[in-house]
Amino acid sequence: MITTCKFTGFKTYLITLFVGFSLFTKAQGTMPYVPYVGETPPSKAGGQQTYTDDTLVILRNTISFHPLLLVDGTVALGYERTFPSKRHSARIILGYSNLRQVSYYEDRVKNFNQVYGELDFKFFLSRKKRAAPTGLYASPFVQYRSANFGYQLYDSLGITKFTQDGFHAESFAGGVMLGYLGIILEMITLEAYVGVGQQAVIGDYHFTYKTVEYIPLNTGYFWNEGPLFKLGVSLGVNF
């Protein structure tokens, strides 16, 4: 009787140990609970929370510099904001230039001051959601430019040059563009884009002085009337 009781107690101990080990092994195979810090609800599989790249904190803001606008003497900075969907973003670009002489107008446009503005709305085409939008995108855009300038003229004898100030011109443009945005070192953005659109110029880009017709702003890379070709790159910081 004593031997039977001891064997029964030992068997009970083994069963308890086996059940405990099984529960421990199962617990080790599942992901422990981690406090959620992202902006997208975590997915669930079998009642257990799982965490993927989609639950990373979104880096929503980007400050960018646009060097190709320097061709027009314009220093421009952009601010881009990513929407919660992580598939769309909006960007505003503001720039300013102050040039004593504009060389691509045959040095005849003087004291050139320009304000530049642009709005973009990006649709990212990548199927995979990321912590910050990257990859190929399409975007409509609108542009606005406002310039004050002088123009070099000659006196009535056609000998002495002088600068006539007080001219003003504005341009409005809109179109679509296709671009690619990449991120390196987790925060540096590199971007390239091309686009096409239509531009209209109003103001003193076309005037007459002493019966001679002048068109100071009907030439040049950024002031063409009619079809517009857009090419750009940007370097930015994502945070």
Secondary structure by P-SEA (a helix, b strand, c coil): caaaaaaaaaaaaaaaaaaaaaaaaaaaaccccccccccbbbbbcccbbbbcccccccccbbbbbbccccccccbbbbbbbbccccccbbbbbbbbbbbcccccccccccbbbbbbbbbbbbbbccccccccccccccccbbbbbbbbbbbbbbcccccbbbbbcbbbbbbbbcccccbbbbbcccccccccccccbbbbbbccccccccccccccccccccccccbbbbbbccccccc
